[in-house]
Amino acid sequence: MQWGLLVLLPQEVAPILIAVAGFCFMIGAKRIAVGLLTFSAGCIFLPVLLLPLVEALPIWLVWLILAYLVFLLPFIAIVILGALVRPAIGQNAADHMVGDMAAKCIKWMLLFPFLLLGLIVRLIWRR
């Protein structure tokens, strides 16, 4: 089961997820229940544990981590899109689509700075 879309839920949903996990235990879906309980515990306890660690980091490292996360946003969008179209086009086609889109995204992320530099050079040489 894919849990990627659950990270988009707000923290206030954790009690509801715990209740759903209880219902899953009642009907016998123990793997789903354990996953929901683990995710709920992570939503509740990880911010409390990670906040002091993030506050202790130097500011340049926080900016470096933030820049890394910004570069991950297109890939997160691609994965979400793949999860949305998977029921319509099937597992293999969706995986192929996600891989192709990720490869194109990497190509453009590597190519874009050079295209921007070329544009700046062309604008300077025109004068």
DSSP file (Angstrom, degrees, kcal/mol; ACC not computed):
  #  RESIDUE AA STRUCTURE BP1 BP2  ACC     N-H-->O    O-->H-N    N-H-->O    O-->H-N    TCO  KAPPA ALPHA  PHI   PSI    X-CA   Y-CA   Z-CA
    1    1 A M              0   0    0      0, 0.0     2,-0.5     0, 0.0     0, 0.0   0.000 360.0 360.0 360.0 140.3    0.0    0.0    0.0
    2    2 A Q        +     0   0    0      1,-0.1     3,-0.2    81,-0.0     4,-0.0  -0.744 360.0 177.2 -89.1 127.0    1.2    3.5   -0.8
    3    3 A W    >>  +     0   0    0     -2,-0.5     3,-1.1     1,-0.1     4,-0.5   0.272  50.9 106.4-108.6   8.3    1.4    5.9    2.1
    4    4 A G  G >4 S+     0   0    0      1,-0.3     3,-0.8     2,-0.2     4,-0.2   0.835  76.7  51.5 -61.5 -36.2    2.9    8.8    0.2
    5    5 A L  G >4 S+     0   0    0      1,-0.2     3,-1.2    -3,-0.2    -1,-0.3   0.668  93.6  74.3 -77.6 -14.8   -0.3   10.9    0.1
    6    6 A L  G X4 S+     0   0    0     -3,-1.1     3,-1.7     1,-0.2    -1,-0.2   0.774  82.0  69.4 -68.3 -24.1   -0.8   10.6    3.9
    7    7 A V  G << S+     0   0    0     -3,-0.8    -1,-0.2    -4,-0.5    -2,-0.1   0.685  89.9  64.1 -68.8 -14.4    2.0   13.1    4.5
    8    8 A L  G <  S+     0   0    0     -3,-1.2    -1,-0.3    -4,-0.2    -2,-0.2   0.549  81.4 101.6 -83.3  -7.1   -0.2   15.8    3.1
    9    9 A L  S <  S-     0   0    0     -3,-1.7     5,-0.0    -4,-0.2    -3,-0.0  -0.502  79.7-111.2 -76.2 145.3   -2.7   15.4    5.9
   10   10 A P    >   -     0   0    0      0, 0.0     3,-1.5     0, 0.0     4,-0.2  -0.304  26.6-110.3 -71.4 163.1   -2.7   18.0    8.7
   11   11 A Q  G >  S+     0   0    0      1,-0.3     3,-1.5     2,-0.2    -2,-0.1   0.746 112.2  70.8 -66.5 -24.3   -1.5   16.9   12.2
   12   12 A E  G 3  S+     0   0    0      1,-0.3     4,-0.3     2,-0.1    -1,-0.3   0.622  85.6  68.3 -69.7 -10.9   -5.1   17.3   13.5
   13   13 A V  G <> S+     0   0    0     -3,-1.5     4,-2.3     1,-0.2     3,-0.4   0.580  72.9  92.9 -83.2 -10.2   -6.1   14.2   11.6
   14   14 A A  H <> S+     0   0    0     -3,-1.5     4,-2.2     1,-0.2    -1,-0.2   0.874  82.4  51.2 -55.5 -43.9   -4.0   11.9   13.8
   15   15 A P  H  > S+     0   0    0      0, 0.0     4,-2.1     0, 0.0    -1,-0.2   0.889 110.4  50.1 -62.4 -35.3   -6.8   11.1   16.3
   16   16 A I  H  > S+     0   0    0     -3,-0.4     4,-2.5    -4,-0.3    -2,-0.2   0.906 109.7  50.6 -66.7 -40.2   -9.1   10.1   13.3
   17   17 A L  H  X S+     0   0    0     -4,-2.3     4,-2.3     2,-0.2    -1,-0.2   0.868 108.4  52.4 -64.8 -35.6   -6.3    7.9   11.9
   18   18 A I  H  X S+     0   0    0     -4,-2.2     4,-1.9     2,-0.2    -1,-0.2   0.905 110.1  48.4 -65.5 -40.6   -6.0    6.2   15.3
   19   19 A A  H  X S+     0   0    0     -4,-2.1     4,-2.0     2,-0.2    -2,-0.2   0.909 111.4  49.5 -64.9 -41.7   -9.7    5.5   15.4
   20   20 A V  H  X S+     0   0    0     -4,-2.5     4,-2.3     1,-0.2    -2,-0.2   0.884 108.5  53.9 -63.9 -38.0   -9.6    4.1   11.8
   21   21 A A  H  X S+     0   0    0     -4,-2.3     4,-2.2     2,-0.2    -1,-0.2   0.887 106.4  52.7 -62.9 -38.1   -6.6    1.9   12.9
   22   22 A G  H  X S+     0   0    0     -4,-1.9     4,-2.0     2,-0.2    -2,-0.2   0.916 109.3  48.3 -62.6 -42.4   -8.8    0.6   15.8
   23   23 A F  H  X S+     0   0    0     -4,-2.0     4,-2.0     1,-0.2    -2,-0.2   0.882 109.4  53.6 -64.0 -37.0  -11.5   -0.3   13.3
   24   24 A C  H  X>S+     0   0    0     -4,-2.3     5,-2.2     1,-0.2     4,-0.8   0.890 107.4  50.8 -65.2 -38.1   -9.0   -2.0   11.1
   25   25 A F  H  <5S+     0   0    0     -4,-2.2     3,-0.5     3,-0.2    -1,-0.2   0.902 108.8  53.2 -62.2 -39.7   -7.8   -4.1   14.1
   26   26 A M  H  <5S+     0   0    0     -4,-2.0    -2,-0.2     1,-0.2    -1,-0.2   0.876 112.4  42.1 -64.6 -38.1  -11.5   -5.0   14.7
   27   27 A I  H  <5S-     0   0    0     -4,-2.0    -1,-0.2    -5,-0.1    -2,-0.2   0.522 120.7-104.5 -91.2  -3.0  -12.1   -6.2   11.2
   28   28 A G  T  <5S+     0   0    0     -4,-0.8     2,-1.7    -3,-0.5     3,-0.2   0.510  78.0 131.5 101.2   4.6   -8.7   -8.0   11.0
   29   29 A A     >< +     0   0    0     -5,-2.2     4,-2.0     1,-0.2    -1,-0.1  -0.564  23.4 160.2 -88.2  73.8   -6.7   -5.7    8.8
   30   30 A K  H  >  +     0   0    0     -2,-1.7     4,-2.7     1,-0.2     5,-0.2   0.846  65.7  55.0 -70.9 -35.1   -3.7   -5.7   11.1
   31   31 A R  H  > S+     0   0    0     -3,-0.2     4,-2.1     2,-0.2    -1,-0.2   0.925 111.6  44.7 -64.9 -42.4   -1.0   -4.6    8.6
   32   32 A I  H  > S+     0   0    0      2,-0.2     4,-2.6     1,-0.2    -1,-0.2   0.902 113.4  51.5 -66.2 -40.2   -3.0   -1.5    7.7
   33   33 A A  H  X S+     0   0    0     -4,-2.0     4,-2.5     2,-0.2    -2,-0.2   0.916 110.1  47.7 -64.2 -43.5   -3.8   -0.8   11.4
   34   34 A V  H  X S+     0   0    0     -4,-2.7     4,-2.5     2,-0.2    -1,-0.2   0.907 112.5  50.3 -64.5 -41.0   -0.1   -1.0   12.4
   35   35 A G  H  X S+     0   0    0     -4,-2.1     4,-2.5    -5,-0.2    -2,-0.2   0.917 111.7  47.2 -62.5 -43.6    0.9    1.3    9.5
   36   36 A L  H  X S+     0   0    0     -4,-2.6     4,-2.6     2,-0.2    -2,-0.2   0.900 113.1  48.4 -65.6 -40.4   -1.8    3.8   10.5
   37   37 A L  H  X S+     0   0    0     -4,-2.5     4,-2.5     2,-0.2    -2,-0.2   0.907 112.4  48.7 -66.1 -40.7   -0.7    3.7   14.2
   38   38 A T  H  X S+     0   0    0     -4,-2.5     4,-2.3     2,-0.2    -2,-0.2   0.925 113.0  47.3 -63.8 -44.0    3.0    4.1   13.3
   39   39 A F  H  X S+     0   0    0     -4,-2.5     4,-2.4     2,-0.2    -2,-0.2   0.914 112.4  49.6 -63.7 -42.3    2.2    7.0   11.0
   40   40 A S  H  X S+     0   0    0     -4,-2.6     4,-1.8     2,-0.2    -2,-0.2   0.907 110.6  49.8 -63.5 -41.8    0.0    8.7   13.7
   41   41 A A  H  X S+     0   0    0     -4,-2.5     4,-2.9     1,-0.2     5,-0.4   0.897 110.8  50.4 -64.0 -39.0    2.7    8.3   16.3
   42   42 A G  H  X S+     0   0    0     -4,-2.3     4,-2.0     1,-0.2    -2,-0.2   0.907 109.2  51.0 -63.7 -41.3    5.2    9.8   13.9
   43   43 A C  H  < S+     0   0    0     -4,-2.4    -1,-0.2     1,-0.2    -2,-0.2   0.844 117.2  40.7 -63.5 -32.9    2.9   12.8   13.2
   44   44 A I  H  < S+     0   0    0     -4,-1.8     4,-0.4    -5,-0.2    -2,-0.2   0.917 125.9  28.6 -82.7 -45.2    2.5   13.3   16.9
   45   45 A F  H  X S+     0   0    0     -4,-2.9     4,-1.9    -5,-0.2     5,-0.2   0.771 104.1  69.8 -95.5 -27.6    6.1   12.8   18.2
   46   46 A L  H  X S+     0   0    0     -4,-2.0     4,-3.0    -5,-0.4     5,-0.3   0.908  98.0  50.8 -63.5 -42.6    8.4   13.7   15.4
   47   47 A P  H  > S+     0   0    0      0, 0.0     4,-1.8     0, 0.0    -1,-0.2   0.901 111.3  49.8 -60.7 -36.3    7.8   17.5   15.5
   48   48 A V  H  4 S+     0   0    0     -4,-0.4    -2,-0.2     1,-0.2    -3,-0.1   0.873 117.3  40.6 -67.6 -36.5    8.4   17.5   19.2
   49   49 A L  H  X S+     0   0    0     -4,-1.9     4,-0.6     1,-0.1    -1,-0.2   0.849 118.6  44.0 -80.9 -34.7   11.7   15.6   18.8
   50   50 A L  H  X S+     0   0    0     -4,-3.0     4,-2.5    -5,-0.2     5,-0.2   0.751  95.5  74.4 -86.1 -23.9   13.0   17.3   15.7
   51   51 A L  H  X S+     0   0    0     -4,-1.8     4,-2.2    -5,-0.3     5,-0.2   0.915  97.9  46.4 -59.5 -46.1   12.3   21.0   16.6
   52   52 A P  H  > S+     0   0    0      0, 0.0     4,-1.1     0, 0.0    -1,-0.2   0.871 112.9  51.8 -64.5 -32.2   15.1   21.3   19.1
   53   53 A L  H  X S+     0   0    0     -4,-0.6     4,-0.7     2,-0.2    -2,-0.2   0.912 110.6  46.8 -68.3 -41.3   17.5   19.6   16.7
   54   54 A V  H >< S+     0   0    0     -4,-2.5     3,-0.8     1,-0.2    -1,-0.2   0.879 110.1  53.4 -68.0 -37.1   16.6   22.0   13.9
   55   55 A E  H 3< S+     0   0    0     -4,-2.2    -1,-0.2    -5,-0.2    -2,-0.2   0.773 106.0  54.5 -67.9 -24.7   16.9   25.0   16.2
   56   56 A A  H 3< S+     0   0    0     -4,-1.1    -1,-0.2    -3,-0.2    -2,-0.2   0.636  89.0  98.0 -83.4 -13.7   20.4   23.9   17.1
   57   57 A L  S << S-     0   0    0     -3,-0.8     2,-0.1    -4,-0.7    -3,-0.0  -0.405  85.2-103.2 -73.3 149.3   21.6   23.7   13.5
   58   58 A P    >>  -     0   0    0      0, 0.0     4,-1.7     0, 0.0     3,-0.6  -0.399  31.5-115.7 -67.6 153.0   23.5   26.7   12.0
   59   59 A I  H 3> S+     0   0    0      1,-0.2     4,-2.2     2,-0.2     5,-0.2   0.827 113.0  57.4 -64.1 -33.5   21.5   28.9    9.8
   60   60 A W  H 3> S+     0   0    0      1,-0.2     4,-1.9     2,-0.2    -1,-0.2   0.858 106.7  49.7 -66.5 -33.4   23.5   28.1    6.6
   61   61 A L  H <> S+     0   0    0     -3,-0.6     4,-2.3     2,-0.2    -1,-0.2   0.864 108.4  52.5 -72.3 -35.5   22.8   24.4    7.1
   62   62 A V  H  X S+     0   0    0     -4,-1.7     4,-2.4     2,-0.2    -2,-0.2   0.914 110.8  47.8 -63.9 -42.5   19.0   25.1    7.5
   63   63 A W  H  X S+     0   0    0     -4,-2.2     4,-2.4     2,-0.2    -2,-0.2   0.872 110.5  52.3 -65.8 -36.6   19.1   27.1    4.2
   64   64 A L  H  X S+     0   0    0     -4,-1.9     4,-2.0     2,-0.2    -2,-0.2   0.910 111.0  46.4 -65.3 -42.3   21.0   24.2    2.5
   65   65 A I  H  X S+     0   0    0     -4,-2.3     4,-2.3     2,-0.2    -2,-0.2   0.897 112.0  51.7 -65.5 -40.3   18.4   21.7    3.7
   66   66 A L  H  X S+     0   0    0     -4,-2.4     4,-2.1     2,-0.2    -2,-0.2   0.900 109.0  49.9 -63.9 -40.9   15.6   24.1    2.5
   67   67 A A  H  X S+     0   0    0     -4,-2.4     4,-1.9     2,-0.2    -1,-0.2   0.900 109.8  51.8 -64.0 -40.0   17.2   24.4   -0.9
   68   68 A Y  H  X S+     0   0    0     -4,-2.0     4,-0.9     1,-0.2    -2,-0.2   0.913 110.0  48.8 -61.0 -43.3   17.4   20.6   -1.2
   69   69 A L  H  X S+     0   0    0     -4,-2.3     4,-0.7     1,-0.2     3,-0.3   0.854 107.4  55.1 -67.1 -34.1   13.7   20.3   -0.3
   70   70 A V  H >< S+     0   0    0     -4,-2.1     3,-0.8     1,-0.2    -1,-0.2   0.891 106.1  51.8 -64.9 -38.4   12.8   22.9   -2.9
   71   71 A F  H 3< S+     0   0    0     -4,-1.9     4,-0.4     1,-0.2    -1,-0.2   0.731 106.0  56.3 -69.7 -20.1   14.6   20.9   -5.5
   72   72 A L  H 3X S+     0   0    0     -4,-0.9     4,-2.1    -3,-0.3     3,-0.4   0.664  84.2  86.0 -82.0 -16.8   12.6   17.8   -4.4
   73   73 A L  H <X S+     0   0    0     -3,-0.8     4,-2.3    -4,-0.7     5,-0.2   0.880  85.8  51.2 -56.3 -43.8    9.2   19.5   -5.0
   74   74 A P  H  > S+     0   0    0      0, 0.0     4,-2.0     0, 0.0    -1,-0.2   0.896 111.3  49.2 -61.7 -35.5    8.9   18.7   -8.7
   75   75 A F  H  > S+     0   0    0     -3,-0.4     4,-2.2    -4,-0.4    -2,-0.2   0.857 109.0  52.0 -71.2 -33.9    9.6   15.0   -7.9
   76   76 A I  H  X S+     0   0    0     -4,-2.1     4,-2.3     2,-0.2    -1,-0.2   0.905 109.9  49.8 -65.5 -40.6    7.0   15.0   -5.1
   77   77 A A  H  X S+     0   0    0     -4,-2.3     4,-2.4    -5,-0.2    -2,-0.2   0.888 109.8  51.2 -64.1 -38.6    4.5   16.4   -7.6
   78   78 A I  H  X S+     0   0    0     -4,-2.0     4,-2.4     2,-0.2    -2,-0.2   0.911 110.2  48.6 -65.3 -41.9    5.4   13.7  -10.1
   79   79 A V  H  X S+     0   0    0     -4,-2.2     4,-2.3     2,-0.2    -2,-0.2   0.908 111.8  49.2 -65.1 -41.5    4.9   11.0   -7.5
   80   80 A I  H  X S+     0   0    0     -4,-2.3     4,-1.9     2,-0.2    -2,-0.2   0.918 111.2  49.8 -63.6 -42.7    1.5   12.4   -6.5
   81   81 A L  H  X S+     0   0    0     -4,-2.4     4,-2.1     1,-0.2    -2,-0.2   0.906 110.0  51.2 -61.8 -41.1    0.5   12.6  -10.2
   82   82 A G  H  X S+     0   0    0     -4,-2.4     4,-1.3     1,-0.2    -2,-0.2   0.891 109.3  50.1 -62.3 -39.5    1.6    9.0  -10.7
   83   83 A A  H  < S+     0   0    0     -4,-2.3    -1,-0.2     1,-0.2    -2,-0.2   0.836 110.9  50.7 -67.5 -31.4   -0.5    7.9   -7.6
   84   84 A L  H  < S+     0   0    0     -4,-1.9     4,-0.3     1,-0.2    -2,-0.2   0.867 116.2  38.5 -74.4 -35.8   -3.5    9.8   -9.1
   85   85 A V  H >X S+     0   0    0     -4,-2.1     4,-2.4     1,-0.2     3,-0.6   0.582  92.0  90.2 -92.2  -9.0   -3.3    8.2  -12.5
   86   86 A R  H 3X S+     0   0    0     -4,-1.3     4,-2.0     1,-0.2    -1,-0.2   0.886  86.7  49.7 -56.4 -43.5   -2.3    4.7  -11.4
   87   87 A P  H 34 S+     0   0    0      0, 0.0    -1,-0.2     0, 0.0    -2,-0.1   0.829 114.9  45.9 -65.8 -27.3   -6.0    3.5  -11.1
   88   88 A A  H <4 S+     0   0    0     -3,-0.6    -2,-0.2    -4,-0.3    -3,-0.1   0.887 127.6  20.9 -82.8 -39.4   -6.8    4.8  -14.5
   89   89 A I  H  < S-     0   0    0     -4,-2.4     4,-0.4     1,-0.2    -3,-0.2   0.527 108.9-109.5-112.2  -6.1   -3.8    3.5  -16.6
   90   90 A G     X  -     0   0    0     -4,-2.0     4,-2.0    -5,-0.4    -1,-0.2  -0.107  31.9 -75.9  98.8 163.1   -2.4    0.7  -14.5
   91   91 A Q  H  > S+     0   0    0      2,-0.2     4,-2.5     1,-0.2     5,-0.2   0.934 124.0  44.2 -64.7 -51.3    0.7    0.0  -12.4
   92   92 A N  H  > S+     0   0    0      1,-0.2     4,-2.3     2,-0.2    -1,-0.2   0.915 115.3  47.0 -66.4 -43.4    3.2   -0.6  -15.1
   93   93 A A  H  > S+     0   0    0     -4,-0.4     4,-2.5     1,-0.2    -1,-0.2   0.902 113.4  49.4 -65.5 -39.6    2.1    2.3  -17.3
   94   94 A A  H  X S+     0   0    0     -4,-2.0     4,-2.7     2,-0.2    -2,-0.2   0.909 110.9  49.6 -66.1 -41.1    2.1    4.7  -14.3
   95   95 A D  H  X S+     0   0    0     -4,-2.5     4,-2.3     2,-0.2    -2,-0.2   0.904 112.2  48.3 -63.4 -40.2    5.6    3.6  -13.2
   96   96 A H  H  X S+     0   0    0     -4,-2.3     4,-2.5     2,-0.2    -2,-0.2   0.911 112.0  49.5 -64.5 -42.0    6.9    4.1  -16.7
   97   97 A M  H  X S+     0   0    0     -4,-2.5     4,-2.6     2,-0.2    -2,-0.2   0.920 111.7  48.1 -63.0 -44.5    5.2    7.6  -16.9
   98   98 A V  H  X S+     0   0    0     -4,-2.7     4,-2.5     1,-0.2    -2,-0.2   0.911 112.5  49.0 -64.2 -42.4    6.7    8.6  -13.5
   99   99 A G  H  X S+     0   0    0     -4,-2.3     4,-2.2     2,-0.2    -1,-0.2   0.908 112.6  47.3 -63.6 -42.1   10.2    7.4  -14.5
  100  100 A D  H  X S+     0   0    0     -4,-2.5     4,-2.2     2,-0.2    -2,-0.2   0.919 113.7  47.2 -65.8 -43.2   10.0    9.3  -17.8
  101  101 A M  H  X S+     0   0    0     -4,-2.6     4,-2.2     1,-0.2    -2,-0.2   0.889 111.7  51.0 -66.2 -37.9    8.8   12.5  -16.2
  102  102 A A  H  X S+     0   0    0     -4,-2.5     4,-2.4     2,-0.2    -1,-0.2   0.898 109.6  50.4 -66.0 -39.3   11.5   12.2  -13.5
  103  103 A A  H  X S+     0   0    0     -4,-2.2     4,-2.3     2,-0.2    -2,-0.2   0.916 112.0  47.0 -64.6 -42.0   14.2   11.8  -16.1
  104  104 A K  H  X S+     0   0    0     -4,-2.2     4,-2.4     2,-0.2    -2,-0.2   0.879 110.8  53.1 -66.0 -36.7   13.0   14.8  -18.0
  105  105 A C  H  X S+     0   0    0     -4,-2.2     4,-2.3     2,-0.2    -2,-0.2   0.919 109.9  47.2 -64.5 -43.6   12.8   16.8  -14.8
  106  106 A I  H  X S+     0   0    0     -4,-2.4     4,-2.1     2,-0.2     5,-0.2   0.917 110.9  52.6 -62.7 -43.1   16.4   15.9  -13.9
  107  107 A K  H  X S+     0   0    0     -4,-2.3     4,-2.1     1,-0.2    -2,-0.2   0.925 112.8  43.6 -58.9 -45.3   17.5   16.8  -17.5
  108  108 A W  H  X S+     0   0    0     -4,-2.4     4,-2.6     1,-0.2    -1,-0.2   0.846 110.4  55.1 -71.9 -32.8   15.8   20.3  -17.2
  109  109 A M  H  < S+     0   0    0     -4,-2.3    -1,-0.2     1,-0.2    -2,-0.2   0.857 114.6  40.9 -67.5 -32.9   17.1   20.9  -13.7
  110  110 A L  H  < S+     0   0    0     -4,-2.1     4,-0.5    -5,-0.2    -2,-0.2   0.818 120.1  44.3 -80.3 -31.3   20.7   20.3  -15.0
  111  111 A L  H  X S+     0   0    0     -4,-2.1     4,-2.1    -5,-0.2     3,-0.4   0.802  96.7  74.2 -83.0 -30.5   20.1   22.2  -18.2
  112  112 A F  H  X S+     0   0    0     -4,-2.6     4,-2.6     1,-0.2     5,-0.2   0.870  91.9  52.3 -58.2 -45.1   18.3   25.2  -16.9
  113  113 A P  H  > S+     0   0    0      0, 0.0     4,-2.3     0, 0.0    -1,-0.2   0.897 112.2  47.5 -60.6 -36.2   21.3   27.0  -15.3
  114  114 A F  H  > S+     0   0    0     -4,-0.5     4,-2.5    -3,-0.4    -2,-0.2   0.876 111.1  50.4 -71.8 -36.3   23.3   26.8  -18.5
  115  115 A L  H  X S+     0   0    0     -4,-2.1     4,-2.2     2,-0.2    -1,-0.2   0.906 111.8  48.5 -64.6 -40.4   20.3   28.0  -20.5
  116  116 A L  H  X S+     0   0    0     -4,-2.6     4,-2.2     2,-0.2    -2,-0.2   0.905 111.6  49.2 -65.0 -41.8   20.0   31.0  -18.2
  117  117 A L  H  X S+     0   0    0     -4,-2.3     4,-2.4    -5,-0.2    -2,-0.2   0.907 110.7  50.5 -64.0 -41.8   23.7   31.7  -18.4
  118  118 A G  H  X S+     0   0    0     -4,-2.5     4,-2.5     2,-0.2    -2,-0.2   0.886 109.5  51.2 -62.6 -39.2   23.5   31.5  -22.2
  119  119 A L  H  X S+     0   0    0     -4,-2.2     4,-2.2     2,-0.2    -2,-0.2   0.907 110.4  48.6 -63.6 -42.2   20.6   33.9  -22.2
  120  120 A I  H  X S+     0   0    0     -4,-2.2     4,-2.0     2,-0.2    -2,-0.2   0.913 112.0  49.0 -64.4 -42.6   22.5   36.4  -20.0
  121  121 A V  H  X S+     0   0    0     -4,-2.4     4,-2.4     1,-0.2    -2,-0.2   0.913 110.9  50.2 -64.1 -42.5   25.6   36.1  -22.2
  122  122 A R  H  X S+     0   0    0     -4,-2.5     4,-1.3     1,-0.2    -1,-0.2   0.896 110.3  50.1 -62.6 -39.6   23.5   36.7  -25.4
  123  123 A L  H  X S+     0   0    0     -4,-2.2     4,-0.6     1,-0.2    -1,-0.2   0.873 112.1  47.6 -66.7 -36.1   21.9   39.8  -23.7
  124  124 A I  H >< S+     0   0    0     -4,-2.0     3,-0.8     1,-0.2    -2,-0.2   0.902 110.3  51.4 -70.8 -40.4   25.3   41.2  -22.8
  125  125 A W  H 3< S+     0   0    0     -4,-2.4    -1,-0.2     1,-0.2    -2,-0.2   0.725  99.1  65.8 -71.5 -21.7   26.8   40.6  -26.3
  126  126 A R  H 3<        0   0    0     -4,-1.3    -1,-0.2     1,-0.2    -2,-0.2   0.788 360.0 360.0 -69.4 -26.6   23.9   42.4  -28.0
  127  127 A R    <<        0   0    0     -3,-0.8    -1,-0.2    -4,-0.6    -2,-0.2   0.472 360.0 360.0 -78.2 360.0   24.8   45.7  -26.5
